[in-house]
Amino acid sequence: MKALLCKTIGGPDDLVVEEVSAPSLGPDEVRIEVHACGVNFPDVLMVQGKYQVKPELPFSPGLEVAGDIAEIGAAVEGFNVGDRVIAMTGFGGMREEIVVHAGRCLTMPDEMDYETAASFVLTYGTSYHALVDRGYLSSGEKVLVLGAAGGVGTAAIDIAHRLGAEVIAAGGSDEKLSQLKALYGVSETINYNEEGPELRERVKAMTDGRGADVIYDPVGGTAFQQALRCVNWNGRILVVGFAADSENLPKAATNLLLLKGSSLIGVFWGRFSEIESDRNRANFDRLFQWYAAGELKPNISHRFPLAEGAEALKVLMRREVVGKCVVTLRD
Ligand SMILES: NC(=O)c1ccc[n+]([C@@H]2O[C@H](COP(=O)([O-])OP(=O)(O)OC[C@H]3O[C@@H](n4cnc5c(N)ncnc54)[C@H](OP(=O)(O)O)[C@@H]3O)[C@@H](O)[C@H]2O)c1
């Protein structure tokens, strides 16, 4: 079978597609014929050796896949050969077949196609966990989403709307922000790269001076420093990621938290999904119900075959993606 391989730490240009032998199957594992693999920012960091998870070389990028179960380990219950599943692989997804622990699989909703399924779990799982479990976002509240056009950002917009919250979408290009208006009906947007009033002043103007109730931050950098200064009394700032600079992490002036009675809250969906797997599954039951009812709109802006998997990582690095990018291996 074919696999996209990271054989040396470097970047997307160092990735190669090669024939590899199929992995053996353990008793608690399932073999999946991969139809599609979602691309995420951690893939970019992992091939550069900058992510907290550092897989042994060689490895395939790809944190999430959708496909069909081709074989089942002797101790596996609850799945059958032929089942359509989503698997949270951690890494290793960009290959024609993958073996994963059955506990990392979810049954794909009937209504979902493979590409959507492969690009749903990580972003929607993260943003639901962030906004609901960590941020207690409630109907009528105002949430500022930074990096709003990205994978977790678009999922945050979609989920916040479903929860009845109002969204201010902040991103780095007018073109991407206008796509968000068309896709998600966001009315308030801020381009944090353009000249003009600072992000915090724009947010205050959009909230009658109060600031945002919840700030969803997958970006870090200077955007985070601005966010600390435009949160409402009792506000919650969700630390989701550091897309702007994963090596120079932002520091918080704690007096700003004191003055607003606000909370700075860490979000790590991957650990949550392992440590609180039952709660994570309950979150997906709800997300899949919303999807089946047509209440969520996951967006895929870029699709690539496995042979062009490196390009899939590059479009993410060039900040061109609106929603998700996916590598498609089978129809
Ligand atoms: N905590 C968790 O559990 C969790 C889970 C998943 C992902 N994450 C993290 O969340 C962050 C976003 O992940 P994602 O998959 O949504 O990525 P993505 O689709 O690439 O989106 C990242 C967004 O960040 C913005 N950005 C700002 N500065 C950037 C830079 N220097 N390089 C690239 N993008 C930049 C971009 O928007 P503009 O161009 O509009 O500024 C882009 O849309 C990553 O740091 C990732 O590791 C965390």
Ligand as a Chemical Component Dictionary entry (heavy atoms), coordinates in Angstrom:
data_LIG
# 
_chem_comp.id                   LIG 
_chem_comp.type                 NON-POLYMER 
_chem_comp.pdbx_formal_charge   0 
_chem_comp.three_letter_code    LIG 
# 
loop_
_chem_comp_atom.comp_id 
_chem_comp_atom.atom_id 
_chem_comp_atom.alt_atom_id 
_chem_comp_atom.type_symbol 
_chem_comp_atom.charge 
_chem_comp_atom.model_Cartn_x 
_chem_comp_atom.model_Cartn_y 
_chem_comp_atom.model_Cartn_z 
_chem_comp_atom.pdbx_ordinal 
LIG N1  N1  N 0  -6.099 22.783 21.893 1  
LIG C1  C1  C 0  -6.529 21.825 21.117 2  
LIG O1  O1  O 0  -7.083 20.811 21.547 3  
LIG C2  C2  C 0  -6.325 21.988 19.631 4  
LIG C3  C3  C 0  -6.976 21.162 18.710 5  
LIG C4  C4  C 0  -6.805 21.397 17.333 6  
LIG C5  C5  C 0  -5.968 22.430 16.916 7  
LIG N2  N2  N 1  -5.316 23.177 17.854 8  
LIG C6  C6  C 0  -4.434 24.289 17.464 9  
LIG O2  O2  O 0  -5.218 25.326 16.934 10 
LIG C7  C7  C 0  -4.453 26.062 15.991 11 
LIG C8  C8  C 0  -5.229 26.155 14.686 12 
LIG O3  O3  O 0  -5.409 24.846 14.141 13 
LIG P1  P1  P 0  -6.229 24.640 12.783 14 
LIG O4  O4  O 0  -6.141 23.198 12.455 15 
LIG O5  O5  O -1 -7.528 25.322 12.861 16 
LIG O6  O6  O 0  -5.273 25.432 11.758 17 
LIG P2  P2  P 0  -5.652 26.244 10.437 18 
LIG O7  O7  O 0  -6.825 25.642 9.780  19 
LIG O8  O8  O 0  -4.386 26.386 9.685  20 
LIG O9  O9  O 0  -6.064 27.663 11.008 21 
LIG C9  C9  C 0  -5.140 28.477 11.685 22 
LIG C10 C10 C 0  -5.542 29.925 11.482 23 
LIG O10 O10 O 0  -4.599 30.718 12.221 24 
LIG C11 C11 C 0  -4.380 31.934 11.545 25 
LIG N3  N3  N 0  -2.948 32.295 11.615 26 
LIG C12 C12 C 0  -2.466 33.383 12.196 27 
LIG N4  N4  N 0  -1.142 33.436 12.093 28 
LIG C13 C13 C 0  -0.762 32.344 11.409 29 
LIG C14 C14 C 0  0.493  31.856 10.968 30 
LIG N5  N5  N 0  1.641  32.509 11.231 31 
LIG N6  N6  N 0  0.519  30.694 10.273 32 
LIG C15 C15 C 0  -0.608 30.035 10.021 33 
LIG N7  N7  N 0  -1.848 30.449 10.422 34 
LIG C16 C16 C 0  -1.912 31.609 11.107 35 
LIG C17 C17 C 0  -4.817 31.739 10.100 36 
LIG O11 O11 O 0  -5.825 32.676 9.838  37 
LIG P3  P3  P 0  -5.509 34.118 9.197  38 
LIG O12 O12 O 0  -4.638 33.876 7.990  39 
LIG O13 O13 O 0  -6.870 34.573 8.832  40 
LIG O14 O14 O 0  -4.850 34.891 10.275 41 
LIG C18 C18 C 0  -5.439 30.345 10.039 42 
LIG O15 O15 O 0  -6.739 30.384 9.459  43 
LIG C19 C19 C 0  -3.114 25.323 15.873 44 
LIG O16 O16 O 0  -2.172 25.972 16.710 45 
LIG C20 C20 C 0  -3.416 23.942 16.399 46 
LIG O17 O17 O 0  -2.274 23.298 16.908 47 
LIG C21 C21 C 0  -5.492 22.979 19.177 48 
# 
loop_
_chem_comp_bond.comp_id 
_chem_comp_bond.atom_id_1 
_chem_comp_bond.atom_id_2 
_chem_comp_bond.value_order 
_chem_comp_bond.pdbx_ordinal 
LIG N1  C1  SING 1  
LIG C1  O1  DOUB 2  
LIG C1  C2  SING 3  
LIG C2  C3  SING 4  
LIG C2  C21 DOUB 5  
LIG C3  C4  DOUB 6  
LIG C4  C5  SING 7  
LIG C5  N2  DOUB 8  
LIG N2  C6  SING 9  
LIG N2  C21 SING 10 
LIG C6  O2  SING 11 
LIG C6  C20 SING 12 
LIG O2  C7  SING 13 
LIG C7  C8  SING 14 
LIG C7  C19 SING 15 
LIG C8  O3  SING 16 
LIG O3  P1  SING 17 
LIG P1  O4  DOUB 18 
LIG P1  O5  SING 19 
LIG P1  O6  SING 20 
LIG O6  P2  SING 21 
LIG P2  O7  DOUB 22 
LIG P2  O8  SING 23 
LIG P2  O9  SING 24 
LIG O9  C9  SING 25 
LIG C9  C10 SING 26 
LIG C10 O10 SING 27 
LIG C10 C18 SING 28 
LIG O10 C11 SING 29 
LIG C11 N3  SING 30 
LIG C11 C17 SING 31 
LIG N3  C12 SING 32 
LIG N3  C16 SING 33 
LIG C12 N4  DOUB 34 
LIG N4  C13 SING 35 
LIG C13 C14 SING 36 
LIG C13 C16 DOUB 37 
LIG C14 N5  SING 38 
LIG C14 N6  DOUB 39 
LIG N6  C15 SING 40 
LIG C15 N7  DOUB 41 
LIG N7  C16 SING 42 
LIG C17 O11 SING 43 
LIG C17 C18 SING 44 
LIG O11 P3  SING 45 
LIG P3  O12 DOUB 46 
LIG P3  O13 SING 47 
LIG P3  O14 SING 48 
LIG C18 O15 SING 49 
LIG C19 O16 SING 50 
LIG C19 C20 SING 51 
LIG C20 O17 SING 52 
# 
